[in-house]
Amino acid sequence: MSHPVYVQAMSCVSALGEEAGVMRAQLFAARYPGTLTLTDAYSAGSKLPLGCLPRTVSLADLSHVAPRLRSRNNALALTVAQNLRAPLTQAIDRFGPTRIAVLVGTSTSGLSEGQLAASSLRRDGRFPDEFDYAIQEMGNVAEFLAQELRISGPAYVISTACSSSAKALASAARLISSGLVDAVVAGGVDALCSFTVAGFNALESIAATPCNPSSVNRCGINLGEGGAFFLLSREPGPIRLAGWGESQDAYHISGPHPDGTGAIAAMRQALNKAGVDAEAIDYVNMHGTATLQNDAMEHRAINAVLGGAVWASSTKPITGHTLAAAGAVEAAIAWHVLTDNREGKLPVHWWDGQVDPDLPEIRLVTPETLLGREPQYVLSNSFAFGGSNVSLLFAANRTEDCG
């Protein structure tokens, strides 16, 4: 028997800040908030605009855990997830720790620590005494969070590049709707490191200036870091994960299918699962990486499924591309659009305004855009290497059963 899945609580940390109010102010700012940082911290001798955590963010202290769990990625994950402790404690008291799962999307794990260990090996001829290769395992962060949050239900990681945390949320919904668990802490986290930046630079996909999604002048991504976690259950809450769609077009190891066939399938699945018509969608948070192929494919897909009149924007010019965490960070953005938003403010699509005539038309959000009413449905897209596509459809729950 399938059950509705609701989002009870949300926590997010990114270049937009740690406090929900700060994130919201940056998200709905009428002027470009300038949240990216120009730095060579991860690209020696070459400054790049990156979505770094603000200096005001203090990462959790991990001195109490085993060395194999002491990664910056885990510290960021705990910094985000610990904001859910109050509602999670209530869920544990109600359901028991074995009935709650932890699902995490990540791609970096302890990569930064592994890189430092490799440097020590080259310099000193041996690894640091406390280095444990297990810190680099993708499952490391789920094990760590389950331990820290005192959860003993299923705990695992999904690592499918930029669709990882969106898939974690979809997987959480399946676990709940199937009755296998009663609640899930789900989301994603990825921390910046120079290895990741160098890898994307080798693909010639990094922009040296703030990214420019949908523009005829777009030339690549700005990387970022961050995380977002959600507490989901079948109990009525303020936001409902109404639908989700997943597809795998496997067109190319790094490029999307140019016709957007996989993206179209994912969006249509999400709509069909939710029983929602295309005309009902108030806003689409685009994957919007500002690469030539992704933006062309996504414009075609959105236009094909939702038409040219739907409001849409990419928020990566203000968060950076947080890789495996992108789906979760942008789900947090959907949360803000759907809560306490009577005027219908939408995240602005920050770009140079230079239209690419080859892209099918969709309505890109401007600083003046207002729905003039509370939004009801938000679609969030995440597309990854290998054609791994996910669309999440969130709905505001304003019925009496929400309390």
Secondary structure, DSSP 8 states (H G I E B T S, - for coil): -----EEEEEEEEBTTBSSHHHHHHHHT-SS-----EEE-TTSTT--EEEB---TT------TTS-GGG--HHHHHHHHHHGGGHHHHHHHHHHH-GGGEEEEEE-S-TTHHHHHHHHHHHHHHSS--TT--GGGG-TTHHHHHHHHHHT--S-EEEE--GGGHHHHHHHHHHHHHHHTS-SEEEEEEEE---HHHHHHHHHTT-B-SSS--TTBTT---B-BB-EEEEEEEESS--SEEEEEEEEEE----SSS--TT-HHHHHHHHHHHHHHT--GGG--EEE------HHHHHHHHHHHHHHH-S-SEEE--HHHH-B-GGGHHHHHHHHHHHHHSS-TT-B-----S---B-TTS---EE--TT-B-SS---EEEEEEEEGGGEEEEEEEEE--SGGG-
